[in-house]
Amino acid sequence: MSKAIRIHQTGGPEVLVWEDVDPGKPDEGQVLIRQNAVGLNYIDVYQRTGLYPVGDLPQTLGMEGSGVITAVGPGVTEFTTGDRIAYAMVPGSYCEERVIDADRSVKVPDGISDQTAAAMMLQGMTARYLLKNSYAVRPGDSILVMAAAGGVGLILCQWAKSLGARIIGCVGSEEKALLAQANGCDHTILYKEEDIAARVRDITVGEGVCASYDSIGQATLEASLDSLRPTGILVSYGNATGPISGFNAGMLAAKGSLYLQRPTLATYIRNRQLLNESSHDLFDVVLRGMVNINIGQTYPLAETARAHRDLEDRRTSGSTVLLP
């Protein structure tokens, strides 16, 4: 037996329970891993509260992690016992040990630690599709990044800077503004004190930004739209303040023939080839020093409820790692 964080009902952080589980044995095409680090992401909160259904309960939450293979199932040829691997968008990572399909895992290269791997997979591959697929950033483009001091935000800002973009980041405090600036932001906006769209227009001399990357949701919808240049794109990839509701598509025409995308990482790593391409790009920019993975805080896996509270109360910055 080993330990895992599971939910028996949806609700607040108090529904997260630390309990004994049987990790099982690897079947055809699977591996068993001993996890050394687990990533914390806002999608975990959405699943805990029931905003994103997780199926029959109880369920082990968590969507990414890293560790060492301790057993290999029949038919697995790409991995062997002792390999260090990482994964993202595979439910059930809040545990000490787990079985996982081998084709949803990638080898972690030398030079990247287990904690860094767990902190970067979901958020880093998210930043990758935002910058290369949702809107392909080019040198000289101005972009707006909501939650610029968060896990995705810090990676996105650094990566966008390496692509030659001018980055405007929205943050909640002076401390987070300094962190965002140290990670590539050319300008920061304190969203609690300033009119976001007005500041964007001022910074861009009235033009607006090519793209707004927005993980906040309902609360920043209009600010993001009003910050865009004509034919700009709002990429809404999260719901930190709740999902967008009551949306009138006519707003897109009225505000300048705008575009709106609601993507998910799962689409961009839906097969082995796409997963390999995305993870390779991410490992490459990290190993070359173009992107530094900022682990702002760690928690024992057993104290995941405290980590959830801090994440929801915006007391975290950068990436958060849970340690089994």
C-alpha positions as CSV (number, residue, x, y, z in Angstrom):
1,M,0.0,0.0,0.0
2,S,1.0,3.6,-0.5
3,K,-0.6,7.0,0.1
4,A,-2.6,9.3,-2.1
5,I,-4.8,12.5,-1.8
6,R,-8.3,11.6,-2.9
7,I,-11.8,13.2,-2.9
8,H,-15.0,11.4,-1.9
9,Q,-17.1,14.4,-2.6
10,T,-16.6,17.7,-4.4
11,G,-16.2,21.0,-2.4
12,G,-13.6,23.1,-0.7
13,P,-10.0,22.1,0.2
14,E,-11.3,20.2,3.2
15,V,-12.5,17.4,0.9
16,L,-8.9,16.4,0.1
17,V,-8.2,13.3,2.1
18,W,-4.7,11.6,2.7
19,E,-5.3,7.9,2.7
20,D,-4.0,4.4,1.8
21,V,-4.4,3.2,-1.8
22,D,-3.2,0.2,-3.8
23,P,-1.3,1.6,-6.8
24,G,-1.7,-1.7,-8.7
25,K,0.6,-3.3,-11.2
26,P,1.4,-2.3,-14.7
27,D,-0.7,-3.9,-17.5
28,E,0.0,-4.0,-21.2
29,G,1.7,-0.8,-22.3
30,Q,1.9,0.6,-18.8
31,V,4.6,1.4,-16.2
32,L,4.6,1.8,-12.4
33,I,6.4,4.8,-11.1
34,R,7.5,6.0,-7.7
35,Q,6.8,9.7,-7.8
36,N,9.3,12.2,-6.5
37,A,7.4,15.4,-7.3
38,V,3.9,16.4,-8.2
39,G,2.7,19.6,-9.9
40,L,-0.1,21.7,-8.6
41,N,-2.4,23.5,-11.2
42,Y,-5.6,25.4,-11.2
43,I,-7.3,22.6,-13.1
44,D,-7.0,20.6,-9.9
45,V,-9.1,23.2,-8.1
46,Y,-11.7,23.1,-10.9
47,Q,-11.9,19.3,-10.5
48,R,-12.0,19.4,-6.7
49,T,-15.0,21.9,-6.8
50,G,-16.8,20.0,-9.4
51,L,-16.5,22.7,-12.1
52,Y,-14.7,20.0,-14.2
53,P,-16.3,16.6,-13.7
54,V,-13.9,13.8,-12.8
55,G,-16.2,10.8,-13.0
56,D,-17.2,8.4,-10.2
57,L,-15.9,9.1,-6.7
58,P,-13.6,8.6,-4.9
59,Q,-10.9,9.9,-7.3
60,T,-7.2,10.8,-6.9
61,L,-6.7,14.4,-8.2
62,G,-3.6,15.9,-9.9
63,M,-2.6,16.1,-13.5
64,E,1.2,16.0,-13.7
65,G,4.2,14.6,-11.9
66,S,7.6,13.1,-12.3
67,G,9.4,10.1,-10.9
68,V,11.3,6.8,-11.5
69,I,10.0,3.7,-13.2
70,T,9.9,0.8,-10.8
71,A,8.1,-1.8,-13.0
72,V,7.4,-2.2,-16.7
73,G,4.3,-3.9,-18.1
74,P,4.2,-6.2,-21.2
75,G,4.7,-4.5,-24.5
76,V,6.7,-1.5,-23.3
77,T,9.8,-1.0,-25.3
78,E,10.6,2.7,-24.9
79,F,11.2,2.7,-21.2
80,T,13.0,0.5,-18.6
81,T,13.2,0.2,-14.9
82,G,15.1,3.2,-13.4
83,D,14.2,5.7,-16.1
84,R,13.2,9.1,-14.9
85,I,9.9,10.2,-16.6
86,A,7.4,13.0,-16.4
87,Y,3.9,13.5,-17.7
88,A,1.0,16.0,-17.9
89,M,-2.8,15.9,-18.4
90,V,-3.0,12.4,-16.9
91,P,-5.4,12.4,-14.0
92,G,-4.3,10.9,-10.6
93,S,-0.9,12.4,-9.8
94,Y,-1.6,13.2,-6.1
95,C,0.0,10.0,-4.9
96,E,3.3,8.3,-3.9
97,E,3.1,5.6,-6.6
98,R,1.0,5.1,-9.7
99,V,0.5,3.1,-12.8
100,I,0.5,5.2,-16.0
101,D,0.3,4.5,-19.8
102,A,3.8,4.6,-21.1
103,D,2.8,6.5,-24.2
104,R,1.6,9.5,-22.1
105,S,5.1,9.8,-20.4
106,V,8.4,11.3,-21.6
107,K,11.9,10.7,-20.4
108,V,13.3,13.6,-18.4
109,P,16.7,14.7,-19.7
110,D,19.8,15.0,-17.6
111,G,20.1,18.6,-16.3
112,I,16.4,18.8,-15.3
113,S,15.6,17.8,-11.7
114,D,12.5,15.9,-10.7
115,Q,11.0,18.9,-9.0
116,T,11.6,21.1,-12.1
117,A,10.1,18.4,-14.3
118,A,6.9,18.2,-12.2
119,A,6.7,22.0,-12.1
120,M,7.1,22.5,-15.9
121,M,5.2,19.9,-17.8
122,L,1.6,21.1,-17.8
123,Q,2.4,24.8,-17.4
124,G,5.3,24.8,-19.8
125,M,3.5,22.9,-22.6
126,T,0.6,25.2,-22.1
127,A,2.8,28.2,-22.6
128,R,4.2,26.5,-25.7
129,Y,0.8,26.0,-27.4
130,L,-0.3,29.5,-26.4
131,L,2.7,31.1,-28.1
132,K,3.1,28.8,-31.1
133,N,-0.4,27.6,-31.8
134,S,-3.2,29.8,-30.3
135,Y,-1.4,32.9,-31.6
136,A,2.0,32.5,-33.3
137,V,4.1,35.3,-31.6
138,R,6.5,37.1,-33.9
139,P,9.2,39.6,-33.2
140,G,7.8,43.0,-32.4
141,D,4.3,41.7,-31.4
142,S,2.8,43.3,-28.2
143,I,0.9,40.7,-26.0
144,L,-1.0,40.9,-22.8
145,V,-0.4,38.2,-20.1
146,M,-2.9,38.0,-17.3
147,A,-1.6,36.5,-14.0
148,A,1.9,37.2,-15.3
149,A,3.5,36.1,-12.0
150,G,1.8,32.7,-11.9
151,G,3.2,29.4,-13.0
152,V,2.2,29.6,-16.7
153,G,2.6,33.4,-16.7
154,L,6.3,33.4,-15.8
155,I,7.1,30.7,-18.3
156,L,5.0,32.4,-21.0
157,C,6.7,35.8,-20.4
158,Q,10.2,34.3,-20.7
159,W,9.4,32.3,-23.7
160,A,7.7,35.2,-25.4
161,K,10.7,37.4,-24.7
162,S,12.9,34.9,-26.5
163,L,10.6,35.2,-29.5
164,G,11.0,39.0,-29.6
165,A,7.6,40.0,-28.2
166,R,6.9,43.1,-26.1
167,I,5.1,41.8,-23.0
168,I,2.5,43.6,-20.8
169,G,1.8,41.6,-17.7
170,C,-1.1,41.9,-15.3
171,V,-0.3,41.2,-11.6
172,G,-1.9,41.7,-8.2
173,S,0.9,43.3,-6.2
174,E,4.1,45.3,-6.4
175,E,6.0,42.2,-5.3
176,K,4.5,40.2,-8.2
177,A,5.2,43.0,-10.6
178,L,8.9,42.8,-9.8
179,L,8.9,39.1,-10.3
180,A,7.2,39.4,-13.6
181,Q,9.6,42.1,-14.7
182,A,12.5,39.8,-13.8
183,N,11.1,37.2,-16.0
184,G,10.6,39.2,-19.2
185,C,7.7,41.6,-18.7
186,D,8.4,45.0,-20.3
187,H,5.5,46.6,-18.6
188,T,3.3,45.5,-15.6
189,I,-0.2,46.6,-14.7
190,L,-1.6,46.3,-11.1
191,Y,-5.1,45.1,-12.0
192,K,-6.5,46.1,-8.5
193,E,-5.4,49.7,-8.9
194,E,-5.3,50.4,-12.7
195,D,-7.7,50.3,-15.6
196,I,-6.1,47.4,-17.6
197,A,-7.4,48.4,-21.1
198,A,-6.6,52.1,-20.6
199,R,-3.0,51.2,-19.5
200,V,-2.6,48.9,-22.5
201,R,-3.7,51.6,-24.9
202,D,-1.3,54.0,-23.3
203,I,1.6,51.6,-23.5
204,T,0.8,50.6,-27.1
205,V,0.1,54.3,-28.2
206,G,-3.5,53.4,-28.9
207,E,-2.9,50.3,-31.0
208,G,-3.7,47.5,-28.6
209,V,-2.1,44.1,-28.3
210,C,-2.1,41.3,-30.8
211,A,-3.2,38.7,-28.2
212,S,-4.4,38.6,-24.7
213,Y,-3.5,35.3,-22.8
214,D,-6.1,35.2,-20.1
215,S,-6.4,32.5,-17.4
216,I,-8.7,34.5,-15.1
217,G,-12.0,34.1,-16.8
218,Q,-15.2,36.1,-16.3
219,A,-13.6,39.0,-14.3
220,T,-11.1,40.0,-17.0
221,L,-13.2,39.2,-20.1
222,E,-14.0,42.8,-21.1
223,A,-10.5,44.1,-20.1
224,S,-8.9,41.6,-22.4
225,L,-11.2,42.3,-25.3
226,D,-10.8,46.1,-24.9
227,S,-7.0,45.7,-24.9
228,L,-6.9,44.0,-28.3
229,R,-6.0,45.7,-31.6
230,P,-8.5,45.2,-34.5
231,T,-8.6,41.4,-35.4
232,G,-6.7,40.6,-32.2
233,I,-7.3,37.3,-30.4
234,L,-8.3,36.6,-26.8
235,V,-7.0,33.2,-25.7
236,S,-9.1,32.3,-22.7
237,Y,-7.4,29.3,-21.2
238,G,-8.5,29.3,-17.6
239,N,-11.4,30.2,-15.1
240,A,-9.7,31.4,-11.9
241,T,-12.6,33.8,-11.3
242,G,-15.2,31.5,-12.8
243,P,-16.2,30.5,-16.3
244,I,-17.2,33.0,-18.9
245,S,-21.0,33.2,-19.1
246,G,-23.6,35.2,-20.9
247,F,-21.2,35.9,-23.7
248,N,-22.5,37.7,-26.8
249,A,-20.5,36.8,-29.9
250,G,-21.6,40.2,-31.4
251,M,-19.1,41.8,-29.0
252,L,-16.3,40.5,-31.1
253,A,-17.5,42.3,-34.2
254,A,-18.3,45.5,-32.3
255,K,-14.9,45.7,-30.7
256,G,-12.9,45.2,-33.9
257,S,-13.6,41.9,-35.6
258,L,-11.9,40.1,-32.8
259,Y,-11.2,36.4,-32.3
260,L,-11.8,34.2,-29.2
261,Q,-10.3,30.8,-28.5
262,R,-11.0,28.5,-25.6
263,P,-8.2,25.9,-25.9
264,T,-7.0,23.0,-23.7
265,L,-3.6,21.4,-23.5
266,A,-5.1,18.0,-24.1
267,T,-5.8,18.9,-27.7
268,Y,-2.2,19.9,-28.4
269,I,-0.7,16.7,-26.9
270,R,-3.5,14.3,-28.0
271,N,-1.2,11.8,-29.6
272,R,2.4,10.6,-29.2
273,Q,3.9,12.7,-31.9
274,L,2.4,16.0,-30.6
275,L,3.4,15.1,-27.0
276,N,7.0,14.5,-28.2
277,E,7.1,17.7,-30.2
278,S,5.7,19.8,-27.3
279,S,7.9,18.3,-24.6
280,H,11.0,18.5,-26.8
281,D,10.5,22.2,-27.4
282,L,9.9,22.7,-23.7
283,F,13.0,20.8,-22.6
284,D,15.0,22.6,-25.2
285,V,14.3,26.1,-24.0
286,V,14.8,25.2,-20.4
287,L,18.1,23.4,-21.0
288,R,19.4,26.3,-23.1
289,G,18.5,28.8,-20.3
290,M,15.9,30.7,-22.3
291,V,13.2,29.7,-19.8
292,N,13.8,29.3,-16.1
293,I,11.2,27.3,-14.1
294,N,10.4,29.3,-11.0
295,I,9.3,27.1,-8.2
296,G,7.8,29.6,-5.8
297,Q,6.8,27.1,-3.1
298,T,6.7,23.5,-2.1
299,Y,4.4,21.5,0.2
300,P,4.3,18.0,1.5
301,L,1.8,16.0,-0.6
302,A,0.0,15.2,2.6
303,E,-0.7,19.0,3.0
304,T,-2.2,19.5,-0.4
305,A,-5.3,21.1,1.1
306,R,-3.1,23.9,2.4
307,A,-1.6,24.3,-1.0
308,H,-5.0,24.6,-2.6
309,R,-6.0,27.3,-0.1
310,D,-2.9,29.3,-0.9
311,L,-3.4,28.9,-4.6
312,E,-7.0,30.1,-4.5
313,D,-6.2,33.0,-2.1
314,R,-3.5,34.1,-4.6
315,R,-0.7,33.6,-2.0
316,T,1.4,31.7,-4.4
317,S,3.8,32.8,-7.2
318,G,5.4,30.8,-9.9
319,S,5.0,27.1,-9.9
320,T,4.0,24.9,-6.9
321,V,5.3,21.5,-6.3
322,L,3.9,18.8,-3.9
323,L,6.5,16.4,-2.4
324,P,5.4,12.8,-1.7
